[in-house]
Amino acid sequence: MTAKGQVIADELQLTDLARIQKQIWKLEAEFEDHLEEFEMTLTQKTTELNDEFQHELTRRYS
């Protein structure tokens, strides 16, 4: 490969790497939003299940 061809190949590789990095950042941001939503839902469900369990124990053993 000529020196000029190598420079072009290097630039193409850098362009590809930059594009891939942007996609990674986009996916990370999207995942973070879904993770926060999942954690809130999980916390809510855990609270609901604990309340139901406590109510059932109180009903059975009171």
C-alpha positions as a Markdown table, in Angstrom:
| # | Residue | x | y | z |
|---|---|---|---|---|
| 1 | Met | 0.0 | 0.0 | 0.0 |
| 2 | Thr | 1.3 | 3.4 | -0.8 |
| 3 | Ala | 1.8 | 6.1 | 1.9 |
| 4 | Lys | -1.2 | 8.0 | 0.5 |
| 5 | Gly | -3.3 | 4.8 | 0.6 |
| 6 | Gln | -2.2 | 4.1 | 4.2 |
| 7 | Val | -3.3 | 7.6 | 5.2 |
| 8 | Ile | -6.7 | 7.1 | 3.6 |
| 9 | Ala | -7.0 | 3.6 | 5.3 |
| 10 | Asp | -6.1 | 5.1 | 8.7 |
| 11 | Glu | -8.7 | 7.9 | 8.2 |
| 12 | Leu | -11.4 | 5.4 | 7.3 |
| 13 | Gln | -10.6 | 3.4 | 10.4 |
| 14 | Leu | -10.8 | 6.4 | 12.6 |
| 15 | Thr | -14.1 | 7.4 | 11.0 |
| 16 | Asp | -15.4 | 3.9 | 11.7 |
| 17 | Leu | -14.2 | 3.9 | 15.2 |
| 18 | Ala | -15.9 | 7.3 | 15.8 |
| 19 | Arg | -19.2 | 6.1 | 14.4 |
| 20 | Ile | -19.0 | 2.9 | 16.5 |
| 21 | Gln | -18.3 | 5.0 | 19.7 |
| 22 | Lys | -21.3 | 7.2 | 19.0 |
| 23 | Gln | -23.5 | 4.1 | 18.7 |
| 24 | Ile | -22.1 | 2.8 | 22.0 |
| 25 | Trp | -22.9 | 6.1 | 23.7 |
| 26 | Lys | -26.4 | 6.1 | 22.3 |
| 27 | Leu | -27.0 | 2.5 | 23.5 |
| 28 | Glu | -25.6 | 3.3 | 26.9 |
| 29 | Ala | -27.9 | 6.3 | 27.3 |
| 30 | Glu | -30.9 | 4.2 | 26.1 |
| 31 | Phe | -30.0 | 1.4 | 28.5 |
| 32 | Glu | -29.6 | 3.7 | 31.4 |
| 33 | Asp | -33.1 | 5.1 | 30.9 |
| 34 | His | -34.6 | 1.6 | 30.8 |
| 35 | Leu | -32.5 | 0.5 | 33.8 |
| 36 | Glu | -33.8 | 3.4 | 35.9 |
| 37 | Glu | -37.4 | 2.5 | 34.9 |
| 38 | Phe | -36.8 | -1.1 | 35.8 |
| 39 | Glu | -35.3 | -0.2 | 39.2 |
| 40 | Met | -38.3 | 2.0 | 40.0 |
| 41 | Thr | -40.8 | -0.7 | 39.0 |
| 42 | Leu | -38.8 | -3.3 | 40.9 |
| 43 | Thr | -38.8 | -1.2 | 44.1 |
| 44 | Gln | -42.6 | -0.6 | 43.7 |
| 45 | Lys | -43.3 | -4.3 | 43.2 |
| 46 | Thr | -41.1 | -5.3 | 46.1 |
| 47 | Thr | -43.0 | -2.9 | 48.4 |
| 48 | Glu | -46.4 | -4.2 | 47.2 |
| 49 | Leu | -45.3 | -7.8 | 47.7 |
| 50 | Asn | -44.0 | -7.1 | 51.2 |
| 51 | Asp | -47.2 | -5.3 | 52.1 |
| 52 | Glu | -49.3 | -8.3 | 50.8 |
| 53 | Phe | -47.0 | -10.7 | 52.7 |
| 54 | Gln | -47.3 | -8.8 | 55.9 |
| 55 | His | -51.1 | -8.6 | 55.5 |
| 56 | Glu | -51.3 | -12.4 | 54.9 |
| 57 | Leu | -49.2 | -13.1 | 57.9 |
| 58 | Thr | -51.3 | -10.9 | 60.1 |
| 59 | Arg | -54.5 | -12.5 | 58.8 |
| 60 | Arg | -53.2 | -16.0 | 59.4 |
| 61 | Tyr | -51.6 | -15.6 | 62.8 |
| 62 | Ser | -53.7 | -13.0 | 64.5 |
